[in-house]
Amino acid sequence: MAGASWQGLPLGLWRCPLRQLTGIPCPTCFLTRSVLATLRGDWAQAVTWHALGPLLVALGLGLGVWTLLGGRWPTRLVRRGSGVVALLGLAYWLWRLWGWGHGAPLPA
């Protein structure tokens, strides 16, 4: 995609319903852009969009390799890991909301 702008997503996806209704971005707003920037190797832009994007890519790659090598995830570990990731995501979202409420620029 030579010359294509990575600022917008040419995927034809709908916009965040929470942000459209309230003006408040949801916890996953800008995560897709962050993942795409991570996959391009643009770490600075990825973290600017959403700091958990690179972590999501790393977890996805790690899970994929583990599964290909025949590994299995214990149910207890999956539950605890999911809970930790959910709490981390919620804390990051609240921190970003606080920053946006105090003058930090909201990504377009």
C-alpha positions in Angstrom: 0.0 0.0 0.0 2.4 2.6 -1.2 1.4 6.1 -0.3 -1.5 5.0 2.0 -2.1 6.9 5.1 -1.9 4.9 8.3 -3.7 7.6 10.3 -7.1 6.2 9.2 -8.1 2.6 8.8 -9.1 1.6 5.3 -10.8 -1.5 6.7 -14.4 -0.2 6.5 -14.9 -0.8 10.2 -17.5 1.1 12.2 -16.4 3.6 14.8 -16.6 3.1 18.5 -20.2 3.3 19.6 -19.3 4.5 23.1 -17.2 7.4 21.7 -19.9 8.2 19.2 -22.6 8.4 21.9 -20.6 10.0 24.7 -17.4 11.4 23.3 -15.5 9.2 25.7 -13.2 6.6 24.1 -13.7 3.0 25.2 -10.8 0.9 26.7 -10.0 -0.5 23.3 -10.1 2.7 21.3 -7.0 3.1 19.1 -5.9 -0.5 19.9 -6.2 -1.7 16.3 -4.0 1.2 15.1 -1.5 0.4 17.8 -1.3 -3.2 16.7 -0.9 -2.2 13.1 1.9 0.2 14.0 3.6 -2.5 16.1 3.4 -5.0 13.2 5.0 -2.3 11.0 7.8 -1.8 13.6 6.8 1.7 14.5 7.0 1.3 18.2 6.8 5.0 19.1 3.6 5.4 17.1 2.2 2.2 18.5 2.6 3.3 22.1 1.2 6.8 21.2 -2.0 5.1 19.9 -2.4 2.6 22.8 0.4 1.3 25.1 -1.1 -2.2 25.3 -0.9 -2.7 21.5 2.7 -4.0 21.5 1.8 -6.2 24.5 -1.1 -7.7 22.7 1.1 -8.5 19.7 3.7 -10.1 21.9 1.1 -12.2 23.7 -0.5 -13.3 20.4 2.8 -14.3 18.9 3.9 -16.1 22.1 0.6 -18.0 22.3 0.9 -18.9 18.6 4.4 -20.3 18.9 3.5 -22.1 22.2 0.5 -23.7 20.5 2.5 -24.7 17.4 5.1 -26.4 19.6 2.3 -28.4 21.2 2.0 -26.5 24.4 -1.2 -26.4 26.4 -2.3 -23.7 28.8 -3.5 -24.7 32.2 -7.1 -23.4 32.8 -6.1 -21.7 36.0 -3.2 -19.8 34.4 -5.5 -18.7 31.6 -8.1 -17.4 34.0 -5.6 -15.6 36.2 -3.8 -14.2 33.2 -7.0 -12.9 31.6 -8.0 -11.3 34.9 -4.6 -9.5 35.1 -4.8 -8.3 31.5 -8.4 -7.1 32.1 -7.4 -5.2 35.2 -4.3 -3.7 33.5 -6.5 -2.6 30.6 -9.0 -1.0 32.9 -6.3 0.8 34.9 -4.7 2.1 31.7 -8.1 3.3 30.4 -8.8 5.2 33.6 -5.3 6.7 33.5 -5.9 7.8 29.9 -9.3 9.3 30.8 -7.8 11.2 33.6 -5.1 12.6 31.3 -7.5 13.5 28.6 -9.7 15.3 31.2 -6.7 17.3 32.2 -5.7 18.6 28.8 -3.8 15.7 27.2 -4.6 15.5 23.5 -7.0 12.8 22.4 -5.8 10.9 19.4 -7.9 11.6 16.2 
